[in-house]
């Protein structure tokens, strides 16, 4: 059981590095990649989810949970519109469980009773988000990993913003 937990923590990181194996060369190249692997429609559905996810990230960075429940509820509603069957190509199987996992983990973070529980639940919510960002490579976003808390998250490119520990807001690196 312990090994399964480690695998689940590392899986988004591994997938993010293996997705396309080349850097993003701008919006046109990115659009071409999404069309090649058939994930363009799915990516369009993920953009508003990413926006809500980043708001949760910001709240946790600020040490607040006031809006976390409403934001997680929006993620659940948005995840219902995702169609993993619209994705084709070699990575289609990786997208299959994203809507279900987003729903499950967003529901869990919405039920968090305090900041520590919300941050712990955010680790799980970050797994499908990190997998998607690692594979789709939306411009301006990075998958980050903190070795101290052994968790990944997605953030806008720039200075490290670790949402998991107030004492280590800059701990972590781009995957």
C-alpha positions as CSV (number, residue, x, y, z in Angstrom):
1,X,0.0,0.0,0.0
2,X,2.8,2.3,0.8
3,X,4.4,1.8,-2.6
4,X,1.1,2.6,-4.3
5,X,1.0,5.9,-2.5
6,X,4.5,6.7,-3.6
7,X,3.6,5.8,-7.2
8,X,0.5,8.1,-7.1
9,X,2.6,11.0,-5.9
10,X,5.3,10.5,-8.5
11,X,3.0,9.6,-11.5
12,X,2.0,13.2,-12.4
13,X,5.7,14.1,-12.4
14,X,6.7,11.2,-14.6
15,X,3.9,11.8,-17.1
16,X,4.7,15.5,-17.2
17,X,8.2,14.8,-18.4
18,X,7.2,12.1,-20.9
19,X,4.2,13.7,-22.5
20,X,5.8,15.3,-25.6
21,X,9.5,15.3,-24.8
22,X,10.1,18.8,-26.3
23,X,9.7,22.4,-25.1
24,X,6.8,24.6,-26.0
25,X,7.7,26.7,-29.0
26,X,4.8,29.1,-28.8
27,X,1.1,29.1,-29.1
28,X,0.9,27.8,-32.7
29,X,3.2,24.8,-32.0
30,X,1.1,24.1,-28.9
31,X,-2.1,24.2,-30.8
32,X,-0.6,21.8,-33.4
33,X,0.4,19.4,-30.6
34,X,-3.2,19.4,-29.2
35,X,-4.6,18.8,-32.6
36,X,-2.1,16.0,-33.3
37,X,-3.0,14.2,-30.1
38,X,-6.7,15.1,-30.3
39,X,-6.9,16.9,-27.0
40,X,-7.9,20.4,-28.2
41,X,-11.5,20.2,-27.1
42,X,-10.5,18.7,-23.8
43,X,-8.0,21.5,-23.3
44,X,-10.7,24.1,-23.8
45,X,-12.7,22.4,-21.1
46,X,-9.8,22.4,-18.8
47,X,-9.0,26.1,-19.0
48,X,-11.8,27.2,-16.7
49,X,-11.0,24.4,-14.3
50,X,-7.4,25.6,-14.2
51,X,-8.6,29.1,-13.4
52,X,-10.6,27.9,-10.4
53,X,-7.8,25.6,-9.3
54,X,-5.4,28.6,-9.4
55,X,-7.8,30.5,-7.2
56,X,-7.7,27.7,-4.6
57,X,-3.9,27.7,-4.9
58,X,-3.9,31.4,-4.2
59,X,-6.1,31.0,-1.2
60,X,-3.9,28.3,0.3
61,X,-0.8,30.5,-0.4
62,X,-2.6,33.3,1.6
63,X,-3.5,30.8,4.4
64,X,-7.2,31.2,3.8
65,X,-10.0,28.7,3.1
66,X,-12.9,31.1,2.9
67,X,-13.6,30.6,-0.8
68,X,-12.3,27.0,-1.2
69,X,-15.6,25.3,-0.9
70,X,-17.3,27.5,-3.6
71,X,-14.3,27.2,-5.9
72,X,-14.2,23.4,-5.5
73,X,-17.9,23.2,-6.2
74,X,-17.3,25.1,-9.5
75,X,-14.5,22.6,-10.4
76,X,-16.9,19.7,-9.8
77,X,-19.5,21.4,-12.1
78,X,-17.0,22.1,-14.8
79,X,-15.5,18.6,-14.7
80,X,-18.9,17.2,-15.6
81,X,-18.6,18.9,-19.1
82,X,-15.2,17.2,-19.8
83,X,-15.4,14.4,-22.4
84,X,-12.3,12.3,-22.2
85,X,-13.6,10.3,-25.2
86,X,-12.9,13.4,-27.3
87,X,-9.2,12.8,-26.8
88,X,-7.5,10.7,-29.4
89,X,-3.9,9.6,-30.0
90,X,-1.3,7.9,-27.9
91,X,-2.1,9.8,-24.7
92,X,-5.8,9.3,-24.8
93,X,-5.8,6.7,-22.0
94,X,-4.1,9.2,-19.6
95,X,-7.1,11.6,-19.9
96,X,-9.7,8.9,-19.3
97,X,-9.9,9.4,-15.5
98,X,-9.2,13.1,-15.3
99,X,-12.9,14.2,-14.9
100,X,-13.7,11.6,-12.3
101,X,-10.5,12.4,-10.3
102,X,-11.1,16.1,-10.5
103,X,-14.6,15.6,-9.2
104,X,-13.5,13.3,-6.4
105,X,-10.7,15.4,-5.2
106,X,-12.5,18.8,-5.6
107,X,-15.3,17.3,-3.5
108,X,-12.8,16.3,-0.8
109,X,-11.1,19.7,-0.7
110,X,-14.6,21.3,-0.4
111,X,-15.3,19.3,2.7
112,X,-12.0,20.3,4.4
113,X,-12.6,21.5,7.9
114,X,-9.4,23.6,8.2
115,X,-6.3,24.9,6.4
116,X,-4.2,21.8,7.0
117,X,-6.9,19.5,5.7
118,X,-7.5,21.8,2.6
119,X,-3.8,21.7,1.9
120,X,-3.7,17.9,2.2
121,X,-6.7,17.6,-0.1
122,X,-5.1,20.0,-2.6
123,X,-2.2,17.5,-3.0
124,X,-4.8,15.1,-4.4
125,X,-6.5,17.7,-6.6
126,X,-3.1,18.7,-8.0
127,X,-2.4,15.2,-9.3
128,X,-4.9,15.2,-12.3
129,X,-4.1,18.9,-12.8
130,X,-0.3,18.2,-13.0
131,X,-0.9,15.3,-15.3
132,X,-2.9,17.5,-17.7
133,X,-0.5,20.4,-17.6
134,X,2.4,18.1,-18.1
135,X,0.8,16.6,-21.2
136,X,-1.1,19.5,-22.7
137,X,1.6,22.1,-21.8
138,X,-0.6,25.1,-21.7
139,X,1.6,28.2,-22.2
140,X,2.5,30.1,-19.1
141,X,1.9,27.3,-16.5
142,X,4.3,24.9,-14.8
143,X,4.1,21.7,-12.8
144,X,6.1,22.2,-9.6
145,X,7.3,19.7,-7.0
146,X,8.3,20.2,-3.4
147,X,10.5,17.4,-2.1
148,X,9.8,18.3,1.6
149,X,6.1,17.7,1.4
150,X,6.5,15.2,-1.5
151,X,3.7,16.9,-3.5
152,X,3.3,18.6,-6.9
153,X,1.0,21.5,-7.9
154,X,0.4,23.7,-10.9
155,X,1.1,27.4,-11.0
156,X,1.6,30.2,-13.4
157,X,5.2,30.5,-14.5
158,X,7.4,32.6,-12.3
159,X,8.6,32.5,-8.7
160,X,7.8,29.3,-6.8
161,X,4.6,29.5,-4.8
162,X,4.4,26.5,-2.6
163,X,0.8,26.2,-1.3
164,X,1.6,23.5,1.2
165,X,3.6,25.1,3.9
166,X,3.7,28.7,5.2
167,X,7.3,28.3,6.3
168,X,8.4,27.2,2.8
169,X,6.6,29.3,0.3
170,X,9.6,29.2,-2.1
171,X,10.4,25.5,-1.7
172,X,10.0,23.5,-4.9
173,X,11.2,23.4,-8.4
174,X,9.8,23.1,-11.9
175,X,9.3,19.6,-13.1
